[in-house]
Amino acid sequence: MKVKVITGVMLIFLFASISVAAFSWNPFDWFRSPRLSPEECDLVGDVNQDEVINQTDLDLVVYTSLGRYTLSDYPCADLNYDEKVDAVDVQLLINILLRQGSFECPANQTIMKLSSARNAHGAHMDTNYPVNICYAEIFKSIYEFEGNNPWNCTGTNSILKLESGKNAHAEISSLNNYPVEICYGDLLCRSTTDACNMSDNEALIVSLSNNTNAHLAKDSSYLINVCCKSPSAPPLQPECTEDEDCETGFICDNGRCIPREPTGECTHDANCTNGQVCNFRNECENYRAPFIRINSPRFRERFLVGELISFNQTSGGSRDLTINWSFGDSNKIGFTNCQTGTNCNTLHNYTSSGAKIISVTAREQGGARIASNFTQVLIYREGINVFALIDRPRMGESIAPNTPVYFNANSTFVGNCTSDCGACLATGLGCYAVGKGNKDGTLIQNCPDITSNGDVLYCFEFNKSRIGEDYDLLFNWTFNAGTHIRENLVGTWSENYSQVVEFNRTFLWKGNVTANLKVTYGVPA
């Protein structure tokens, strides 16, 4: 057969005593709960029973409330023991994260940003200002939207206006002195000198020092409150009526427990007592290890060669962070001061097709701990595309030496892309669009009335039942490349399936193991 026609490459890492990483995993597969009843969950909010309550637990509660997972998958997502997972459970977990100081606002829930918690200038949500005005934090729920982005102004969801997109004074939305209108989702807002009416599901978004030319505050320390309600949010439950109702480090503001302003009480860990550390806000707190997760792109989203991709993450911990991105194509970028300075998100595009592995690490500054996260994107170009995809072993899976490791690269596929939608549909093999926001591989039934101009490609995948007849795939595995224990495994899908596509392999040594899979497409001579 003809080989080396088109090649797709995928790098995997195996860590720990043998730790396994296959970058084609469901990120939440790591966190499957044991089969518990809700009453057996030791720590309320610890949905995945890993003894830590963090953003992953919130994701799992949200996804279970939306039906992507079931209560049998994650019984500990039922925080109030009412035998269902809904918006009330989401509210409870957001409150828990806020109380323990580990809540991180998802990028698509950020309404706008402030330069500080008080006496602040305002900015669009995509700037690097440190203070988030966050829908999820305010309404204790996740705003779900499809199609239009939530910041589009609809004529009814205006919050306020800014003098410019960044470092700006503000004014109430009914005035027309400033050009930049801040809108979000389904919010219905008013500006008032009275407190927000929580019984009408109103919540404080920000307060302004004046009707116009105003500074902003995250709390109600200024005269004019911008109060909003969200028809899609569940009823708000007041957390407090006075400061004493809130935990240490929080005050009661319009029914919400919010963090006190930093006190500048420490400069070093030695200034703190009871085993606490001096965090990046110069406050003493119980130590929080660094964490990081990639919000976008999603796992195996589809993009075109040259398409600009937004890479967004959520991170946190007691220390300030240095964040490093690696894009799987030899390009890397790093940022410092990611809690006190920039948000450390970035943009990147690819010059070649294939499956690309994105890794991000968060290293605490002045400390020794590191957190990491991974995702994968599929990059398409016109013509033949080969995607070498590994479903097992899972990322982060620890396996003892001398134990068989199950490898499965059955998801590997070949796609063919063209700018001619009609030609794609005519194959009858299932046609999907890539580009211009088409990222999930949804099949199309009809061609649009517009010309793609190269910014959209129409793709179909070769039928795997024809492997060995119409085409074949050559698998070339390399384990521990560049070391004295390098090993190779080579064979075709049609003749060596149980040796190179789905197979078990035993590693006799402890430590880090790397594996590289290269898949080559060929047709019979």
Order of alpha helices (4+ residues) and beta strands (2+ residues): beta-beta-alpha-alpha-beta-beta-beta-alpha-beta-beta-beta-beta-beta-beta-beta-beta-beta-beta-beta-beta-beta-beta-beta-beta-beta-beta-beta-beta-beta-beta-beta-alpha-beta-beta-beta-beta-alpha-beta-beta
